[in-house]
Amino acid sequence: MYARRRRGYFLLMGGCVALFVSAWAVVRLWSVPVAVGMCVVAMVIPPVAAMVANRRGPDDRWWDDPSGDPQSDEWWDELDGRKRR
């Protein structure tokens, strides 16, 4: 799971860098508005990459899963107002 998320993140960020560099190294010579548009697209990619990298998989633990320590789980359940299972 982790390797797939990491690969997706690096692919997206690599695409972001490639868009930005090609926009100002090559595309601006023919069309500045297209280069600016490419940079706007590149600007949207990092938040999407962060969401991909931090997405919870079906086998991943989540923040409210029981930790395995009965005393700690009971304490957190009490704080959250949940009844103990």
N, C-alpha and C positions, 0 to 999 in steps of 0.2 A: 504493500500500500504506500509506504513512505517513498519508495523509489519512484513509483509512478507519479505521485504528486510533485516530487522534486524535479523529475524530468519535464513535466508539464510547465512548471514554473520557469525553468531555465529556457525552454523553447519559447515561451511567451516573452520573457525578458530579452532573449536574443533577437527575436523579431522586432521588439521595441527599439533596441539599439540599432539594428539594421535599417529600420525605417528612418530613424532620426539621422543617422550618418549619411545614408543615401539621399535623403531629402536635401541636405545642405552641401553635400559633396558633388552630386550629379544633377539632381532634378532642378535645383534652383537656376542652373544655367539656361534651362528652357522655359521654366514657368515658376515664378516665385509663389503665386497662389496655390499651386499644386503642392509645392514644398511645405507651405504653411499647413495645408490640409493633412499632409502626411504626418507632420508634427502633432497636429491635434489628435489624429488617430493613435499615434505613439503615446500621447499623454494619457489616453484612456486605458492602455494596456496594463500598466503596473498595478492599479487596484484590482483588475480582473485576475492578474497573476497571483496576487496575494490571496484572493478568495480561493483560487484553485489550490494553492499550496496549503491553505489552512482548512480545507474542506474535510469534514468528518467522514471517515469511511465506515462501512457497516460493522467492521470488527474493532474499530477504535473505541477506547473508553471515553466517556464524556464527563464533564465536570461534576455532575450530580450522581454519578454511579457510586454504589457503595465501595468504600476503600478496602474493606476486609477487616478493619479494626472495629469491633462492635461498639466500643465506648465512643469512638470518634463519630461513627455513623449515627449513633443515638443522639449525640450532642448536635450534630448538624441537622438531623431531622427535627429536633426540638426547635432549633433556631428558625428553620424554614416553615414551621407550623405543620409539619406532616406527621402522620401517625406511623409508628414503627410497623414494618411488614411482619 
